[in-house]
Amino acid sequence: NRGPPPTPPPPADTLAAHRRALRAGQGGGVAGAFLSELPRPGRGVLGSGECFAFTLAPEEKVYRWREPQPKLFCKCEQTYLGIGGGEGGYALRLDECLDAGSSSCSETFGNEGPLLGEGHFEVAGVELIMFR
């Protein structure tokens, strides 16, 4: 006997309960975000205070939401994915093809400047990690 059969994957509708971490890199820089909800186009602002943005290179830094900052954690539309919004723009914004992005000051996460480069960048790769 080899033990019990493997557990089947959860149904697609339960995947929204899992956590997501997204990373985008360019020119040696690596930035990303942890999202508490699955981004889905047209659902308005998603997420909770568990969301955060981060950089891994050139330096490791985490940008977290704190009261009374706006609660603009994640917005997903057909043409873009924006993370950490506000008056200045998004901490991280990726276009619909996930091959170009931008970064600017974010009221939600309090980063004072772009997470990557000068603000606009080509995406070297996108990595999506799911946690249960």
HUNOR-V473586 format. One record per backbone hydrogen bond with DSSP energy under -1.0 kcal/mol. NH is the residue of the N-H (numbers start at 1). CO is the residue of the C=O. Records with the same first field share a line. If there is no record, write none. Layout:
NH = CO ; CO
//
This chain:
14 = 11
15 = 12
17 = 14
18 = 15
19 = 131
20 = 35
21 = 129
22 = 33
23 = 127
24 = 31
25 = 125
26 = 29
29 = 26
30 = 57
31 = 24
32 = 54
33 = 22
34 = 52
35 = 20
42 = 76
43 = 40
46 = 74
51 = 48
52 = 34
53 = 63
54 = 32
55 = 61
56 = 30
57 = 30
61 = 55
63 = 53
69 = 66
74 = 46
75 = 82
77 = 80
81 = 94
82 = 75
83 = 92
84 = 73
85 = 72
89 = 86
91 = 83 ; 84
92 = 83
93 = 102
94 = 81
95 = 100
96 = 79
98 = 95
101 = 121
102 = 93
103 = 119
104 = 90
106 = 111
108 = 85
110 = 106
119 = 116
121 = 101
123 = 99
124 = 25
127 = 23
129 = 21
131 = 19
//
